[in-house]
Each structure stands twice: as C-alpha cells, then as structure tokens.
Amino acid sequence: MTKVIVICGATATGKSEIALDIAERIDGEIINADSMQLYRGMDIGTAKLAIGERRDIPHHMLDVLAVDQDATVAWFQEEARSHISDIHQRGKSAIIVGGTGLYIKAILDELNFPDTDPEVRKKLEEIGSELGADYLFRMLQEKDPAAAIAIDRANIRRVIRALEVIEITGEPFTAHLPREESSRYPDALQFGLVMEREHLRERIDQRVDRMWDAGLVDEVDRLIESGIRKGTTAQRALGYAQILAMRDGVMTEIDAKEETKRATRQYARRQETWFSRDMRITWIAWHQPRLETILEKINS
C-alpha cells in the first residue's frame, strides 16, 4: 500500500539518514522539503547528501533551482504533490524529509493565500529600504506574533509577503496558512526527530565545523560567480549569508563561523516551535530505537 510519510524536526537531528533507512525498508522514494537544498551548488552548507550517499534511492526536489531564482510556497506545493502522485503510480511510498515547516505543511494541507498587491508590496519594500529589515520584522511581531516565530527575520522577502497578506486581508498571516482539517493526505504519517537541547547544540557546532573543513568558503566563492547575490533567498541561507558578509569585510572568518553556529541554533529553536504546534506529529527521541519505532508505526 502506498503511503505518505514525513520525517521532520530541527536541523542536525539526523533526518536524512533515517529517511534513507526507511526508504530502503519500505521501497520508498524521497522528496526534499528543505528550502535551501532546492538550489544547485548549495551542497556543503545545506548538508545535502551527495549522490553517492543516497544508496541508489530516488530523491526529488533537490538541485532544481539556480541560486539567482526564488521559490514560492505555491510552486513548491505543486511540484512536490506532482512527485507524490508519480511515486504512488509506481506503487511506492513517498517519504518527505526536511525542516522547512511551511513547505511540509503546504504539501499536506490546503493553501489559501491571496494574490499580491503591487502597491502594498511597493510600500513595504520602501519601508524596508528606509528603516531596515529589523523594523519590518518588528512590525510583523506586533501584527502577528505566531508568523514572526515561523519566519526567519533575515528572510526579508517572506517578512514582506506576510505583512502584505495582513494588509490586504485585515487578518493575521497565519489565518491563511494550510489547515489541518483540510489535509490533502489525511492518512499521512508524520514523525518528528527530537533531542536534548545541549546535545543538539553540540551537533550543530560540530556540523558547522565540518562544513568549514569541507570547503564551505570555497563553495560560497563559486556561488558568488554563479550569481548568488542576485537571488533574494539563496544568499540569506545559514552559513552562506555569514560568508558573504565576510567577503564584504563586515566580519572576520572566525566571526562568520561563530555567527553561523549561533544563527543555526536559533533556527533550530524556531523549527521546534513550529513543529510542536502540529498535533499529528509523533515525536521520536534520540535515545529511542528511532528506525524500529517508526517502522513499527508505519506497519501497524
């Protein structure tokens, strides 16, 4: 029987490896739900599995955008659902894996976002240019605290979009998020990986150190040549934004690495907050036999 299975949780909790193990056991295919792994060339800093590490398991929604392109949630929803349909037609299960909560929710549930309003957007962009991104984010915190938790303050494009929706509709941005009661896949199984805060902090710090050792700075230098500064989204990715700032002379390399660690820990806390609101997720702790626990629930 074909299934939709979600493996979610904060960064550095081991989602990719667990997804591979599950795919091998149930003959599944994997759909990426990490917003930055969509981009070609952003490999080291996003912890993207190399082709040789994917165990010959088909992966979808990886390397589908250039770094000067910007994804939308609606586009991602349509593409990911199309892959699910194709995977099910082949008699296999779809395993969605990633930490971008809004993307996962967009796959599972229905979107109800209004169209854009060029005048409203222009006004917000002018405010951002004049008063700065932090000012826009404080506006969002005041108008919709829940949205401010879900959206990275550095992602100015999404902050502006949330404020635009609030301005157009007179309602909180979160009022237009996908609703669980209208799930596209009501039988989907969601599993969240969680670990103690101190353990996660240690794993994040070690991961950033490994990324630097693996050549993250060189990767960013190559992406500068590929146009990463022209893309609104890609240049704000964790690690990439800090190295770009280093190249601009804003910080030293030591500071860039430490800021990447700090920002990643902060991002992990936001991910935990986002996913904790979805009561459909079964949480799997680090000390549990994670694969066995998930497979038991899948097969029950």
N, C-alpha and C positions, 0 to 999 in steps of 0.2 A: 504494500500500500504506500503510495507516495505521500510525503509529509512536508510541512514547512517547519523548520527548526531554527531557532535563533540562539546564538551564543553572543552574549553582550557583557558589558561591565567596563570598569575603568581600564585605562591604558596600563600595560605591563602586567596584566593578571594572567596571561597565558592563553588568550582566546584562540589564536591561530593554531597552536599545537593541538588543543582539544578539538577544534573543528576538523582538523586533518584526521585525528584518531576516529572521530565519529563517522566521517565520510567513508573511511576505509571499512568500518564495521557494517554500515547500512547501505553501501553503494550510493553515496550521495555526491552532489556537486556543490561547490561553494560559491556564494555571492558575497562580494565585499561590501561592507557598509561602514567603511572608514572614509570620510570625505576627502582626506588628503592622499589616500592610496589610489584615487582615481587618476592621479597625474603621472604622466610618463616622466621618468628621470628622477622622481622623488622616491627614492628607494631606501637609502640608509636611514634618513631621518624619520621615515614613517614606519620603520620596522617591517617593510614589505617582504614577504617570503620570496626568495629568488626562485626562478623556475625549477632549478634542481632540488629545491627543498619542498616542492609541492606534491611529491610522491605520485606523480602522474595523475593527480586528481584535477579535473577541470575547475578552473577558477574564472569567475566572471566579474565584470565591473572593476577590473584593475587596468591601469595604463590606458584609459580611454579618452583622456583629455590632455591637451598641451598646457604648459604652465601659464600661458597667457590667456587661457579660457576660464570662464567662471561657470560652475554648475548651479542649477536651481533645484530646489527640493522636488518640484513638479516633474522636471526632466528625469531626476533620479528615480522617482517613483515609477514612472512609465517604463524606463529601461529595466529596472530590477524586476518588476512584475512580468515583463515580457520574458525575461530569463527564467523565472519560476515556471511559467507556462511551458516553455520549451523543455525544461528539465523534467517536468511531470509527464509531458508527452512521451519522453523517452523511458518512462517507468521508473524514474529515480526520484529521490528526495532532494529538496533544496535546503541548504544549510546557510543561513545568513549570519555573517560574523563581522563584528566591528563595534566601535564605541561611539559612533555618531548617533545619539539617541533620536534626533529628529528624523534622520534618514530611515532608521529602523521603523519608527512609528508611521512614517509615510508609506512604507511598504505594507504594513499590516492593516492600517486603518485609513479612513477616508479623509482627504484634504478638503478644506473649504476656504481657500484663500481668495480674497477679492482681487480684481485687476489692479494694476498700478495706476497712479495718478501723477502724470509728469510734473504738474505744478507743485503738488505736495512734496514729491521727491526732490525737486529742484530747491525748494525752500529748506528742506532738511540738509541737503548737501551744502548749501550756503552757510547754514548754521555750523555744520561740521568744519568747513573751511575757516570760518571766522573765529569760532570759540573752541574748536578741537573735538577729538573723538571722545575724550573723557566727559565733556559736557553733554554730548549726545547720550552717552551711556547713563549718566545721572538722570537725564530725562526719562530714559526707559525704566530705570529703577523706581522712579516716582510714579510713573503711569502704569507699570505692570511688573511688579517685583518678581513674579514667577518667570516671566520671559527673561528678565535680567539674569536669573540663575542659569537658564538653559543656553543663553547666547554668550559666546566669548566676547568680552569687551573690546578685544583687538580686531574683531571681525566687523569693521565699520559698515560693510555692505549689508550684513544681516541686522545690525542695530538699526540702520536707516529703514530697512524693509519693515521691521517690527513697528517702528514709530509711524511709518506710512500707513500700515494697516489700522493702527489705533486711530490715527487722524481721519482716515476715510470712513471707518465704520462706527466710531464712537465707542468701541468695545475693546477690551484687552486683546492683545495679540494672541494670548493663549486661548481665548474663546474660539479661535479659528483653527486651532490645532486638531489633528485627527482624533476622532472619538472612538474609545474602545468598544462602545456598544454597537458600532457600525463596522466591525472588523471585516476586512476582505477575506481573511483566512481565520475563521473562528476556531479552528482546531489546531492552530499553530502552537508549538511548544516553545516557550522561552526559558532560557537558562542564563542566570547571571553569575559570573565568577567574582568572588569577593575574598579579600584577605585583610589581615590586621593592618592598620594604618602604618605602623612602624616598618613592618615587613614590606609593604608596598613602596614606602619611601625609599627603602634600601634598594629595591629592584629598579625603581625609576632612576636613581642616581647611577647605578651600575649600567643600566641600559644607555644612558646619555654618554657615559664614559666610553662604552663600547662603540657607540656611533661615531664619536670623535676619532677613536683609534682606527675605525674602519674607513675614514676618509670623508666625513660629512662636510668639512670645509671645502674640500675639492669638489664635492658633488654640487654644493651651492654655487661655486665659481662657474661650473659648467652650465648651471641653470641660469645664471646671470646672462651668459651668452645666448641662451635659448629664449630669453625674454621674460623671465620670472617677474621682473619688476613691472611688467605691463599688465600682469594679472592681479586682480584685487584679492582673490582668495589665496592662491598658492604662496604668495610672498609673506603671508601672515602665519604660515604654519609654524608650529613649535620647532625651534632649532633653526629653521630657515630664516625666520624674522630676526633672530638674535645674530646670526652670522652676517646677514645683510647689514644690520646695524654696525657690526664690527668692521665690515668693509667700508662703511660710510664714516668710520672714525668716531662713532658715538660711544663705543665701548671696546675694551681690550678682549682678546680671545679668552682669557681666564674668566672675565666677567660674563662673556657671552655664554660660556659653558654653564656657569653657576646660575645665570638667569634662565637658561633653558631648563635646568633641573627644577628651579623654583616654579616656573610657569607650568611645567608638566605636572608637578604635584598639585598645583592649584586647579589645573584642568581635570585631574583625576577626581578631586573633590566635587567638582561640578557634575561630572559624569555620574558619580554615586548618587548625588541629589536627584538628578534627572531620572535615573532608572528606578530609584527607590519609590517613585510615585506610581509605578505600574504594578498593580497587584497581581498581574498574570505571570510575573516572572518567578521562577523557582530559583532560589539562591543556593549556590554551591560553594561551601567554604574551602579554603586552601587545604585544611587538614583532612577533608573528606576524600574518599576514593572517587575523584571527580568523574572520570570516564565511566566507571562502573555505575555510579549513581545516576548519571544522565542516561546511559543506555537502558538501565532498568526502567526508568520512567518513559522512555521512548517506546519500549517494547511492551509496556503494561496495558 
